[in-house]
């Protein structure tokens, strides 16, 4: 009879270990909630970078066009009549899709076409 009691005592901790081996539902829900919050923070922080990069691209495009116009003026003592003149003379690699230029009094200024929100 003593051996039966000893066997039961030895088997009891094994049963307890099996019950405590997994995670509870509350623990899993907390981890999922924390991961969800982290995912939202990452998405919101990355979302702002696209608008600022578009603004920087527009600014760079406008500066490139302005420099090309001034270089053309310095070389030919006048401004080009079309964007294709800047490309054909080698002042631009390709025509600007964001800007055109408008004639003023002895000047040309870059004017936004506004396809990408350039101002």
C-alpha positions in Angstrom: 0.0 0.0 0.0 2.9 2.3 0.7 4.1 1.9 -2.9 0.8 3.0 -4.3 0.9 6.2 -2.3 4.5 6.8 -3.3 3.5 6.4 -7.0 0.6 8.8 -6.6 2.9 11.4 -4.9 5.4 11.1 -7.7 2.8 11.4 -10.4 1.2 14.5 -8.9 3.9 17.1 -9.9 3.9 15.7 -13.5 0.2 16.5 -13.8 0.7 20.0 -12.4 3.5 20.7 -14.9 1.3 19.8 -17.8 -1.4 22.2 -16.6 1.0 25.1 -16.2 3.0 24.5 -19.4 1.0 26.8 -21.7 0.0 30.5 -21.8 -3.3 31.7 -20.5 -5.8 33.4 -22.8 -5.3 36.7 -21.0 -1.5 36.6 -21.6 -2.0 35.9 -25.3 -4.5 38.8 -25.6 -2.2 41.2 -23.9 0.7 40.2 -26.2 -1.6 40.6 -29.3 -2.8 44.0 -28.1 0.8 45.2 -27.5 1.8 44.0 -31.0 -1.2 45.8 -32.5 -0.3 49.1 -30.8 3.3 48.8 -32.0 2.1 48.1 -35.6 -0.1 51.2 -35.5 2.8 53.4 -34.2 5.0 52.2 -37.0 2.4 52.7 -39.8 1.7 56.2 -38.6 5.3 57.2 -38.3 6.1 55.8 -41.9 3.0 57.5 -43.4 4.3 61.0 -42.8 7.6 60.4 -44.6 5.9 60.0 -48.0 4.4 63.5 -48.0 7.7 65.1 -46.9 9.6 63.2 -49.6 7.1 64.4 -52.3 7.7 68.0 -51.2 11.5 67.5 -51.3 11.2 65.9 -54.8 9.1 68.9 -56.0 11.6 71.4 -54.5 14.5 69.6 -56.2 12.7 69.5 -59.5 12.0 73.2 -59.4 15.6 74.0 -58.5 16.8 71.9 -61.4 14.5 73.6 -63.8 15.5 77.1 -62.5 19.2 76.3 -62.8 18.7 74.9 -66.3 16.8 78.1 -67.4 19.5 80.3 -66.0 22.3 78.3 -67.6 20.4 78.4 -71.0 20.0 82.2 -70.6 23.7 82.6 -69.8 24.7 80.6 -72.9 22.2 82.0 -75.4 21.4 85.4 -74.0 17.7 84.6 -73.9 15.3 82.1 -72.5 14.1 79.0 -74.4 10.7 79.0 -76.0 9.8 75.4 -74.9 11.0 72.8 -72.4 12.2 70.7 -75.3 14.9 73.4 -76.1 16.4 72.7 -72.6 16.5 69.0 -73.3 17.8 69.2 -76.9 20.6 71.6 -75.8 21.6 69.3 -72.9 20.5 71.5 -70.0 18.0 68.9 -68.9 18.1 65.1 -69.3 14.3 64.9 -69.6 11.4 67.4 -69.5 10.0 68.2 -66.1 6.6 66.5 -65.4 6.0 68.7 -62.4 6.7 72.1 -63.7 6.5 74.3 -66.8 7.9 77.8 -67.1 6.1 81.0 -67.7 7.5 84.2 -69.2 7.7 87.3 -67.2 9.5 90.6 -67.8 13.0 89.4 -68.7 12.6 86.4 -66.5 11.1 82.9 -66.6 9.7 81.3 -63.5 8.8 77.6 -62.8 5.1 77.0 -62.6 3.7 73.9 -61.1 1.6 71.5 -63.2 0.4 70.1 -59.9 0.3 66.4 -60.8 2.1 65.4 -57.6 0.9 68.2 -55.4 3.8 70.5 -56.2 3.3 74.1 -55.3 
